[in-house]
Amino acid sequence: MKGRIALFLMVFLLWSGTFLLLQVNECSSQEGKIGYVDSMRLRADYKEFADAQAKFDQDVKTWQDEIAEVERVTDSLQDDLDKTSLMLSESKKKEKEDNLETKKQEYQNLTNEIFGPGGRAERRNAELTKPILNKITQVLEKIATEENFIMIFDSVNGNIAYAKKNLDLTDRVLEEIKKLE
């Protein structure tokens, strides 16, 4: 779950880099600079990310507890059926088996609703990260415009094999984000 925020940041910064890359056509006759940011450092050094991660972790714990309760009930029903199945009539045994299957399906549905694609966890993560990513995009666009950067990459996604340290804009982005607060 912690990696989801980092993944969203990396995807968003990659998207931002792609956006800036598309701007190259407009700037092709002009000279410009290229820079990069370290999204993992942004995530680690920007307090708002830590706050969002803490909120997300708390939500995940609540959801895990909710799922664990349904699992506990399912396990209890399974144990009861295993212990009593030989003593039950066919109709009573069928009733307990149906009840158990219903609980198993409830468990599966709840797990998918929370952690599946488009589930509560994904929606909550997007809700928490969108304002942060919007600020980062705003800052990247400001820096790119003011300082004539034609491209800004994210070094974390592995697309930069080498870059001089003076091209690292991470500290500058962090400074600009602080000014927005």
Sequence and secondary structure as in RCSB ss.txt:
>XXXX:A:sequence
MKGRIALFLMVFLLWSGTFLLLQVNECSSQEGKIGYVDSMRLRADYKEFADAQAKFDQDVKTWQDEIAEVERVTD
SLQDDLDKTSLMLSESKKKEKEDNLETKKQEYQNLTNEIFGPGGRAERRNAELTKPILNKITQVLEKIATEENFI
MIFDSVNGNIAYAKKNLDLTDRVLEEIKKLE
>XXXX:A:secstr
 HHHHHHHHHHHHHHHHHHHHHTHHHHTTS  EEEEE HHHHHHH HHHHHHHHHHHHHHHHHHHHHHHHHHHHH
HHHHHHHHHGGGS HHHHHHHHHHHHHHHHHHHHHHHHHHSTTSHHHHHHHHHHHHHHHHHHHHHHHHHHHTTEE
EEEETTTT  S   GGGB HHHHHHHHHHH 
